[in-house]
Amino acid sequence: MILSHRLSQRSMETNNGSSGTDFILLGFSDRPQLERIISAVVFIFYVMTLVGNTTIILVSYLDAQLHTPMYFFLSNLSFLDLCYTTSIIPQMLVNLWGPKKSITYGGCVLQFFFALDLGATECLLLAVMAYDRYAAVCQPLHYTVIMHPQLCQRMVLTAWLGGLGSALILCSLTLKLPRCGHRKVDNFFCEMPALIKMACVYSKVIEIIVFTLGVIFLLVPLSLILISYGVIAQAVMRIKSAARWRKVLNTCGSHLTVVTLFYGTLIYMYMKPQNKTSQDEGKFFTLFYTIVTPSLNPLIYTLRNKDVKSAMKRILLIKNMFINIMLNGKNKLHCKELKKY
């Protein structure tokens, strides 16, 4: 009787295309009519994320006028968003497009680890960017002295290492929780709230550690960001030049918009007790900060930023002039124009 039951279980797993160690990502499988719409939206936003963030990295690297701390941090943010979405979305699209909803145990662990690592790193990096804006607005004469390249590199390295440390702690603790054979992850990817809900025991220790790290990586950086912008707001009120006032609002407003979108959803998801978050609510919030936010970051920073738009125009102009030189042969006028850039 027991043997036949086990054999039937194995045959079901084989039919589903998954082994006994694979996890099953449920997503919105209970609402199949939504899956095609969601897959189309996810694909569009993923393409936007790839194009937008790659553009920011290339423009910041190719244009010498953007070799400043602000664009160094922005390039790191874009690279981080590319890594974050690429670790999640391709597998999500495979599951949405095909009948197979499974992910290997190793794939699930990697998804979970990178989501924690890159998410925590972004929290710290946004705080670093707020400090950079504070130095630019409130200490303009000493800005280059304060934000020297070595300090910028150390700050970015600290953010990356901080994210790595938190991911190692939470990943190891969460994966040790007994699952009692449960393999169904009630989300699009292997995210911490969904994996904790899979456990067959309630762990107060995990909840305390999650809350503590949430304070360290969410509330503390957010507090520093708010303090920085409080000081910036006081400085802005004293600015008499309308042009400089608008420039400050544009650069700071972009960062503040990104901070609001990112921290708002994460604080709601991770600081709220996991047993009080409904399944569908958690999925939609996950969908938002996993897919929508990384695709909006490049738009927010470029649409309101004249420096990036000017740099893109310069790069396109140089590219067209270079093509003309290659096609028409060397021309002294073209060479002189090219040297200007």
Secondary structure, 3 states (H helix, E strand, C coil): CHHHHHHHHHHHHHHCCCCCCCEEECCCCCCHHHHHHHHHHHHHHHHHHHHHHHHHHHHHHHCHHHCCHHHHHHHHHHHHHHHHHHCCHHHHHHHHHCCCCEECHHHHHHHHHHHHHHHHHHHHHHHHHHHHHHHHHHCHHHHHHHCCHHHHHHHHHHHHHHHHHHHHHHHHHHHCCCCCCCCEECCCCCCHHHHHHHCCCCCHHHHHHHHHHHHHHHHHHHHHHHHHHHHHHHHHHCCCCHHHHHHHHHHHHHHHHHHHHHHHHHHHHHCCCHHHCCHHHHHHHHHHHHHHHHHHHHHHHHHCCHHHHHHHHHHHHHHHHHHHHHHHCCCHHHHHHHHHC
